[in-house]
Amino acid sequence: HRYRKGAKLWPSLILLLKFQMDPYKILGVTRSASQAEIKKVYKRLAKEWHPDKNKNPGAEDMFIKITKSYEILSSEDKRANYDRYGQTDDTQPYGNNRYGNRHDGFYFDESFFNFPFNSKNHRDFTDSKYTLHFNQYVNNVVPDSYKRPYLIKITSDWCFSCIHIEPVWKEVVQEMESLGVGIGVVDVGYERRLANHLGAHRTPSILGVINGKVTFFHYAVAKEHLRQFVEDLLPQRLVERVTDKNDLQFLNSWHELNKPHVLLFDQVPAVPLLYKLTAFAYKDYLQFGYVDQGLSETANLQKQFNINTYAPTMLIFKENTDKPADIIQAKGMKKQIIEEFMSNNKFLLAPRLVSQKLFDELCPVKQFHRRRKYCVLLITGDEEIFSFGNQAFLSFASANTREVVRFAYVYQRLQQPLCDILMQNKESAQSPPQVVILERRNAAGKAFYKPVTAWNGSEEDKQRLLEELDRLQKDPSILIHDAMLPELNNEFASMFVIRWIYASYDYLSEVIDDILHNNWREMMPLLSLIFSALFILFGTVVIQAFRQECIFNTNTPLSKNFVEVTELTDITYISNLVKLRPGHMNIVLVLTDASKNILLSKFAKEVYSFTGSLTLHFSFLNIDKHSEWMSTLLEYAQDAMQIDAEEDDGGARKADYTGYVLALNGHKKYLCLFRPVYTGEDHDSRSSEDEGGAPGGRSRSRSRDDHPPRKSNRSRSISTLQIHHKLDRLGLWMERLMEGTLPRYYIPTWPGIDKITPCK
C-alpha cells in the first residue's frame, strides 16, 4: 500500500526534477530555434540580468541559469544530449537506455533513483577529488605518466561490487599518494569516452598507467596486491644493487653516464617503493643504487662512509667518488624531503653537454622575470693529453660560489658545429682547448659570448678566468660577440637501441602474463594489429581485382590508367571520412547490389579526368547495407533535407538514393550533393528535364506501379538504360566542384559508427 501511494507521487516528482533546469524555457526559445536566435536572446538576457546592472536579489542566480542554458544550447553535442536524454550536465549517459527510460510520457532520470550507496551526490570525497575527464587524462595524466605511475579505478553509480573494494581503495590511495603515485577515478556513467579509450568494459576495474601505457590489475583487491601491482608497473633496472664488489664500478660510471650517482643505505632487503618511484622520476638525471646494510658483503661500504644503522641514509656522489657531495639521514624519509634533495643535485659540478635538452636546463634562456644565467664552457677533447686541463677545469668549477654561473664542457669532436662558432681559432681542425663565457638570449639559438682564454689548466689560465668572471658580474656588456647557436647532437642516441630492447622484453612479458590470465580485452590491440595486417594483405588482392573493372582505354597521357575506388564500410569509415586530412575530399557513389557493375563503370569514366588530383579520393557506398547512414546524413544537412523533402511524394515511398554522388569534406564537415539526371532517349515520351528533376527516378514510379507482378524484357532494358544514364552530367558537376561553385551543406557532426553498420 505504501509503495502504491508513493508511486502516485513519482510522476510529479520526476516532472519537477526534469523541468527544474530547462534551458529552452530559461532563454525563452523554441526547440527549433537556430544558433543565431539563441545567441541573440542570450546577449539580451545576459545584459539584462547581469548582477552589476540588475540589483534584483535573484539576478545573480538568474544570470547563472542563463549562462548555463546558453552553454548547453550553443553546443550541438550538448543540445542533442539534452533533447534525447534530458541531461543538463557536461557528460553523456553510459548508454541510450541503460540508466534512463521513457515510460508513460515521463522521463525517468537516473538521478531520481540514486540511492545513498556510491551515488554521484553522495560519492566519497576520495572519488570526487580524483575524478578524471577525457581531456584531463590526455593532456595531463599521459604526459605525467612518464615521471610517475598512475593508479586508476573504474567505477559507476550503479556498481554494487564497487562498494566492497572501497575500504581497501581508500587505504591504498592514502598510502600511494604520499609516495608520489598519481590517483584517478573514472565513472563510466559520466565518462564513457574515457572508459572506452582505456579499454575498461567492466566495473569495478583497477588499472595502472605508466609511460602512456595502460595495464590492468588482475588479482584480488587487497592492499598488498595493489602495492605489488604499482611496483611491477615500474621498469626493471631502475635501481642497481651495490655491494663491496661493485661499488667502484658503480660510482666511477659518472663520467660515462654524465650523471651524479645516488646511494641509499637501509636495513630492509627489498628496495623501498618510495626510492624506486624517485628513481623513475629522476631517471634522466641521476643513477640510483641500493645498499642492503643487513648483508655482510656491504660492511666495507658502511665503514668507508661512516653509515649509522639507526636510520636510512642517502648519499649523492658527483665527480669525487671518495666523498659524497650531499647527504641526508632521517627516519621515515618523506617524499617532499627526497624531492628537494634530488632537485638540488640533478647535475654534476661540470657536466658534459651531450644533448640540447641538457644545454637548455644548464644554460637557460634569459627571461625578464628571472636572474641571468651565464655558462662557462670548456671546449676540449676526449684524448688523454687533455685530461690534465679537464681536471683543472673541474677543480675550478668545484670552488665556484657564484649562483649565476654554471660550468660545463663539450668535446669538440662530438659537437663540431657548436665549437666552430664559439672557437676563437678556426684555422686548424683540432684547435687547442678554450674557455668561453656565453649567455643565451632566446630559444631560437641567439647567444652573446666571449672567448676568454686558451686553457691548459695552468694557474695563469685560472687567474685570467677568475678576473673575467669578476668583470662580468659588474659589467655584462663584456660579452661582445653574438651568434645563432646550432642545436646540439644527442650523443646518447645510440642507447635508444638498448632501451628499445628492454622495452620490448617488458612488453612481451606483459603479453605472456595477459595470456596466462585470459585477459582478452587487453589483448585486443595486439590481435587488432595482427588482423589489420591480414586484412591489408587480403584487401590488396581484392582491390587489384576491382581495378580491372575500372580500367578503360584513353589517349590522354595520365599517370594512371585506372580509378581507385574503395568501399565505404565501418572499417574504412574513420580513415576515409572522419579523419580525412584537411583539404581532401572523398567522392562517394551511392549504389545497390543490382546497379553496382553498371554505375561503377560509368562512375570511373566520368571521374577519370580528375584522378590526377591528390586531394580527391573515390569510394562507393552500398545503400542496401547502409541506408540508415545515408538517411541520417541528409537529415543532418538541413538544406539538403529540405530539397529532398520537397520532391518526395508525400513521404509515402522510401527514397531511392541510387546514383547519388556525395562530395564529403571530413575536416570542415560539409557535403556537396549530385542527384541523378537522365539525359538519354525518352522511351516514355517525357522530357529530359522531367526525368532529371526527380532524384533516383521517382518520376517513373507511376509506370512501375502499373505493372507490379513482373517486368518484361523491354522494361528491364529501359531500367538498365536509365541506371546507365543517371551519371550523365557527373563530369560537369565535378568541374563545378573543383571550381568551388557548388552549394555546400554543413553538418554538425558525421553520423556515428552505429549509423553505418548494416540495419538488421
N, C-alpha and C positions, 0 to 999 in steps of 0.2 A: 504494500500500500504506500509506504514511504517512497519507494522507487518510482511508482506511477505518479505520485504527487509531485515529486521533484522533476520527473521527466517533462511534465507540462510546462515547467519554467525554462527548460533548456532553449527552446526557440527564441524566447525573448532575450535570454542572456547572450545567446550566440549573435543575435542581431545587434545587440548593444556592443559586443566586442568587435564585430566586423565594421560597424559604421562609426566607431569611435574615432577612426582616422581615415576618412575618405578624401583622398587628395582632389578628386573631381569636385566634391561639394565645397571643400575649403576654398578652392580657387574659383568656383562658380562657373565651370566649363562643362561641356558635354563630353561623353566618352569618344565622340568622333572629332573632337577639336584637334586642329593641326598644331604643329610645333610653334608656328608663328603666333597663333592665337594664344596659346598657353604662355609664351614668353611675354607677350604684350600685357596680358592680365596680371602676370606675376610682377612686372615692373610697376604697374599701377598700384597693386595691393601692397607691395613692399615699401613703396614710398608713403603710402597712406598709414601703414601700421608700424613704421619704424619707431622704436622706443624713444629715439632722440627727438622725434617730431610729434608723436602721439603720446599724450600724457595719460591716456586711459590706463587704469590699473591692469587690465588684461591685454594691453598692447604687446607686451614682450612675449607672452605665451602665443598670441595670435601670429606674431611675426615668425616665431619658430615653426609653427604649423604651416604657414605659407611657404617658408623656405624648404621645409621637409617635403611638402607636396610637390613643389616645383622640381626638387631633386629627383623625385620618383617619376614624374610625368615627362621630364625633359630627356630621360634616358629611355631609349626604345626597349632595352632589355628589362629594366626595372618596371616600366609601364606594362609590358606584356606579362611580366611575372605577377603584377598586381591584378591585371584583368583576368588572368587564368586562375590564380590561387588565392588572391586576396592578401598576398604578402606585402607588407609595407616596410620591411627592413631591407638591408642591403644584400641579403642572401637568398638562395633559392632552396626550395624544399628538396628533400632527398629522393623524391620520386613523384610522379604525377598524381598518383592516388594512394601512396603508401601511408601518408600521415593525414592527408586531408581529403574528405569526400563530400560530395553534394548529395543531400537526401531531402526529399520533400521541399525543394526550393531553398533550403537553408545550408549555409556553408559551415561545416564542422571544422573549425581551425584547431590545429594540434595544441595551440596554447591553452585551449579550454580544458583539455584533458591532461595537462601537465600536473601530475601528482608530485608531492614533495620529493620523491626519490630522483636524484640526479637530473632534475629539470634545469632549464636554462635560467629561470628566475631564482631558483634555489641552489644553483650549482655551487660547488665548493669553491672557495676563494683560490685554491691552488689551480684549478682548471681555468678559471676566468683570467687569472694573471698570465697564464702561458698559452692562451688560445692563439692559434696560428691561422692566418689567411693566406690565400694563394700567392698574392704579390709579396707579402711579407716573407713567405718561405723562399720564393725565387730570388728576391733582391737582398735578403739579409741572412737567412739561415744557410743557404747553399754556399755563398762566399765565406761565411764564418766557419763552416764545417771543415775548412782547410786548416783551421787553427785549433779547433776543439770539436769533439764529437757531440752529437745531439741525441737525446732520448725522447721519443715522441710517442704519445698514447693516442690511439684511435678509439673514439667513443661516440655515443649518441644519447639523446634524451630518453630513448626507449630501449636502452640496452640493460636488461635485467642482470646479465652476468657481470656488467661493469661494476656493480655495487660490491662484489666480493673482492675485487682487486684494489679497491680504493685505499684501505689501510696500508697495504704494502706499498702502493704507489706513493702515498704521502711521505712515508719514511724514506723511500728511495730518492724522491725529489729533494727532500731536505738535505740528504747526505751528498747527492751528486752535484747539486747546485753549489754547495760550499766548496767542492773540489774543482769547480770550473766547467762542469758538463752543462751544455745547453739543454733546456727543457722545453717541450712543446706539447700542446694538446690540440687535436683536430676533431671537431664534431662533424660527422658525416652528414648530419641533417642540415647543416648550415654551410658546410664547405665540401660539397660533393666533388667539385672540380679538383680540389687539392687531394682528396682521398683517392680519386681515380688516378691522379698523377703519381701518387706514391704507390699505387697498386694495392691499396688496403681495401679489401672487399668484404671484410667481416669485422664485427665488434664483439668484445674488445680485442684490440691488437696493439702490440708494442713493437716499435721498430727503432733502429739506430741509423743516423746519417753521419757519414764522415767522408771528407774529400768529395762531396757531392753524390756519394753512392749510398743507396738505401739497402739496409739489411734487416730482416725480420727476426724477432725473438721467438724461439720455438718451444721453450721449456716451460715448466710450471712457474707461475708468477710467485717467486719468493725473493727476498731481499738478496740472498747470497747469489742466486742465479742471475739476477739483473746486474749485480755488481760485476760478476764474471763476464756477462754479456758486453758491458761497456768496456771492460779491459780487453776483451777479444776484438773489439772494433779497431783498436789502435794497431798500427803497423808493427810488425816484428822488427827487431834490431834497432829499436829506439834507444835502448839503454844497454850498455855493454858491461858485463860482469868483470870487475877488476880485482886482481889479486897481486901477491908479491911477484908472480912470474911474468905478468904482462903489464905492470904499471908503467914502466918506462916506455914501452911501445905505445901505450895509450896516450900518455902525456906528450910525448915527443912528436905526435902526429899533428900538432898545432900548425906547423909550417906547411905541411902538405894540404891540410884541410882549410887552412886560413881561418880557424875558429878558436875561441877560448874553449877550455875543457872544464867540465863540472864533475866533481866527485861528491857523492853522498855517502856518508858513513852512518850505518844504522845496524841494529842488532836483530832485525827480523830477516828471515831467509828470503822472503819474496820482496821484490821491488815494490815500494808503496805506489798505490794508484795515483796519488797526487803528483808524485815525481814523474811517473810516466806521462801524465797529462801535460805537465810542464815541459817535458822533453818534446812532446808532439807540437806544442805551441811555439817553441823556440828551436825547432829542428833546423831551420835555415841559418841560425846564428851561432848555436852552441853545440858542442859534442858532450854527451852525457854518459857517465859511468857510475856504477854502484859497487860499494864495498860492504860485504857482509861481515860485521865485526865478530860474529859467532864462529867464524871459520879460523882454523889455525893458520891457513895459508895467507891471511891478511894481517898477521901480528906485526910484521916489519913495517907495513904501511902505517898502522896505527901509532907505532912508536916513532916513526920518522916525522910525522906531522903532529905528534902530541895530542892525539884524539882522546877525549874523555868519553866514558861509556854511559854517562847518566842521561844524555840527550843526543838526538840526531845532529850531525854536523855536516855542513855543506861548504865545500871549498871550490873556488874558481881559480884556475891556472891560466895564465896568458903566455907571454914569451918565456918567462922564467919558470921552469918546471921544478925547481928546488924549493920555491917559496910561493904560496898562494897569493894571488892579487887581492882577494877578498874572502871573507869567511863569515858565516852566521851559524849560531848554535842555539837551539831552543827546543823545549819540549812541546810537542804538538804544533809543528810549524803550520802557520796559516797561509792560505793562498795569497793574500794580499802582500805578506812579507816576502814570499818567494817571487812574486811578480815584480816587485820593486827591485829585489836583489838581481834578478836576471836582466831587467831593463837597463840597469846601471852598468852592466858588464857584457853587453852584446858584442863588443868589438875588441880586437887586440889593441895594444898600445899604438902599434904602427902596422895596420893590416895592409895586405897587398890588394890593389884594385883588380878584381877578377871579373867584374860584370858591371853593367850600367846601373843595376839596382843597388849594388853596394856603394857605387860612386854617388848616387842620389842621396843615400842616407848619411854617408860620411861627410859629404860636402854639399849640403842642401842649398837650394837656390835662395838668394837674398830676397826677403819679403819685408814689407813695411812694418808689420806688427811683431817682428822678432829681431833679435840681435844678429849682427853679421857673423858669418862663419867663414873663417879662412882655412884653406887646405894647404899644408906644406907637403909637397910631393917630391919624392926622390925618384928620379929616372935612372935606373941602373940595369944590371944584367944578372942572370942566374948562374954565371960561371963562378968558379972557385976564387978567381982573382978579385972579385968584387965583395967577397964575404967580409973582409975587414971593414970596408966602408959601410956596408949594410948594417953591421953590428954597431958601428959607431953612431949611425943614424938612429938605430933603435935605442941606444943608451941616451941620446939627446932627447928623444921623444918621451922616454920614461921620466925624465927630470922636468918635463913641461908642467907648468901650473896654470897656464892661461886657458880659460874655458872657451874662448872664441877661436882657438887654434886646434886643428886636428892634423895628425900626421899619417901619412900613407906612402907607400912606394909602389912602383909599377915596373914590370920587366919590359924593356924596350923591344925585345924580340917578339913578345906576345901582344903588345899594344902599340904597334908601329905607327898607325895613323895619328893617334893622340900625341905620341912622342915627337913626331915630325913637326907638329905645330908648336909644341912647347919648348923644344930643344933650341938652345941658342946657337949651337954649332951644328950645321946641317951638311957639312962638306963630306963627311965620311958616313958610311952606312951604320957603323957601330961607334957612336960618339961616347966620350968618357962620361961617367955619371955626373948629373947636375941636380941641383935643388931648385924648385920653382914654387913660388907662392902664388896662389890663384884664389879668385872669388867668383863664384857663379852668379850670373845676373838673371837668367831666365831659363825655362825648361827647354827652350829650343837649342840650347848649347852655347849661348853667348857667355863669355867669361873675360874678366880682367886678370892679367897675370904679370909676373916679373921674374925672369931668371935671376936667381940670387948669386949663386957661386957654383963652380965646379966642386965636386965632392969626392974626397978620398979618405975622409974620416979624421983628418988632422985637427989639431987644436985651433989653427987659424981658420979652418972652414967652420968650425963650431962657433967661434967668436964672431965671424962675419955674419953667420945666420942669426945669431942672437941679437946683433946690432940692427939687422933689418927688421926683425920682429918688434923690437922696441920702437923703431921709426914707424912701423905700420900701425902700432897702437895709437900713436899720436897723429899720424897723417896717412889716411887710407889712400890718398891720391898717388902714392908712390908706385901703385900698380899701373904702369903707363901703357902696357900693351893690351890689346883686346883681340879676340878671335872667336870663331864659331867652332866649338869642340865637337869632334865626331863621337858617335856612340861607341862605347867600349865593346870589345869582343867578350863573349861569355866563355871563359877559359875552362869552366866545369861542364860545358855542354856535352862532352864525351861521356860523362857519368850518367847521362839520360838512359843509355842502353842498359846499364846496371839497374837503375831504378825501374825501368820497364820490365826487366826480367823478374825483379822482386814483386812488382805489382801483378804480373801475370801469374806468378806462383800463388800469391794470395787469392787471386780471383778463382783459379782452378780449385784451390782448397775449398773455397766457399761454394762453388758449384757442386763439388762432390758432397759437401755437407748438406746442401739443399736436396740432392737426390736421395741421400740417406733418410732425410726427414719427409720425403714425398711432398715437398713444398712446391707443387707445380705452378702455383700462381707466380712465385718469384722466378721460376724457370721460364716463364712465358717470353720475356725479352730475348733470351737466348734461342728458344725454339722459334720465335718470330723471325729472328735473323736467319736461321737455317732455312725455314720455309720461304722466306723472301728471296733468298738466293736461288732456291729451286724454282720459284715462280718466275724469276727473271730469265733463267735458262729456258724454262718451258715457254714463257711468253715470247722469247726471241724467235722460236720456231713458229709460233702462231702468227706473229707479225710478218715474218718472212713469207708465210703462205698467203696472208691477207694482202701483202703488197702486190702480189701477182694480179689480183683483181683490180688494182688501182693503177696499173701501168697502161698507158696508151701512147701511140706514136705521135710525135710532134717534130716540126722542123726548127723549133725555137731552141737555140743552144743554151739550155739552162744547166745548172749544176747537178740537178737530179731529174730522173725520168720516171718518178713515181710520187704519189702523195701519201704521206704517213698519216693514217687515221687510226686513233686508238678509241676503244670503247670506254665511255664514262660509266664507271661502276663504283661500288663502295670501296674498292681497293685503290683505284686511281683518282678518287674524288678529291682527296686532300691536295695531292701534288698537282693535278691538272686544273684545279679551280681555286680552292680556298687559299692555298699558299703559292699561287701563281705570282711570279716576280713582277714588280711594278713596271708598267709599260707594256706588258704582254697581254694578249687576249686569246681566248680559246673559242674557236668557231665550231659549234656543236650542231650536227644534223640530227633531227628527230625522225625516227623511222619505226617500222614494225617488222616483225619476222617476215611477213608476206612481201613487204616492199623493200627489204634490205638490199638485195642484189641490184635492183633497178636504180634505187636512189643513190647508192654508194658510187656506182659507175658514173651517173650524171653529176654527182657532187664532185668527184675527182676531176672531171673535165672542166667544170665551172670555176673551181678554185685553183687549178693548176698554175695559172699565171701568177698567183700570189704566194706560191710556196717559197719564193726566194727571200721573203721577209723573215728575219729571225725572231720577230716578236709575235708571230701568229702560230697557233697550234690548232690542229684539226682533230675533232673527236666526233663520235656519234652516240646517241642515247636511244636505247630501245624502249619505246613507250609502252610496250606490252609488259615490261618488267617494272618500269619506274614512272608510271603515270602520276602517282601521288606527288613525287618531287616536282614534276612539270607543273601541275596544278598549283602547288604551294608557291612555286617561284613566281607565276603570273599573278597570284594573289598578293604577294609582297610588292611587286611592281605595280603600283596603283594605276598609273596611266595605262599600262599595257592591259591591266584587268578591265578597265573601263572600255577600251577599244574592243576587247574580246567580248565583253558582255553586250555591247551594242549590236553585235552581229550574231549572237546566239539566239536561236528560235525559242525564246521564252524559257530557256533552260531545260526544256523537256528532253533534249537529246544530249548525250555526253559529247563533249568537244573532241574533235578529231585533230590532233596536232601533227599528223603525218606530213612530212615535207617542210615543217618549220625549221628555221635555222636561227640559232641564238649566238650572238657575239658577246661573250661574258668577260668582263674585266674583273678578275678576282680581287685585285688590290683596291680599286676605287669603288667596288660594289655597284656596278651598273651593267645593264644589258641593252643591246640593240636587237630588234626583232624583225625577222624576214618571214612573211606569210606567203604561202604558195600562190602563184598567179598563172592561170592557164592561158597559153598563147598559141596553142596548136589549132588543128582543124576542128571546127564546131560541128559535132555529129548530131547535136540536139537543136540545131538552128538557134544557138544562143550566142550573143556577142562575147568577145574575149574579155571585155570589161566586166560582164556579169560573172563570168567564170572566175576571174581573178579576185573579185570582190569578197567572196566568201572563203574564209580560211579552211583548209582541209577538205574542200569540195562540199561544203554544206549546202550550196545552192542546188546540188544534184540529188539531194536526199529524197525529193519528191519522186523522181524517176525510179529510184531504188525501191521506194515503198510500194510502187505499183506492181512490182514483181518480187514478192518476198520469198516464194518457195525455192527458186533456183535461178542460176544465171546461165544465159545462153552463151555460145562461143563468141557471138558478136559483142555481148555486154562485157565479157571478160576481156576481150581485146581493147574495148573502149576504156575499161578501167585501167588496164596496163598503160595505155597511151596517156591517159590523164595523169597517172602517177609519174610517168616519164617526163611530162611537161610541167610538173609542179615547180621545178627548179630552173625554168627557162630564163628568168630575169635575175638569177642569183649573181651572175657576173657583174651586172650593173649595180646591184646592191653592195657587192664587195668594193667596188670603186668608190661609192659614196661613203662606205665605212672607213676606207683608208684616207679619204678627204676630211673626215670628221664632220660631215653634214647630216648624218642620221640622227634622229631623236634618241635620247638616252633615257632609260627608265631606271632610276636609282632605287635600291632596296636597302632596308636597314641592316640585314644580315643574310647570308646564304642559308638556305634550308639545311637543317641538321642532317646528320648521317642517317637518322632514322627515317628521313623522308626519301632517301634514295634507295633504300633496300626494297626488294620486291614486296608488293602487297599480297597478303595471304587472305 
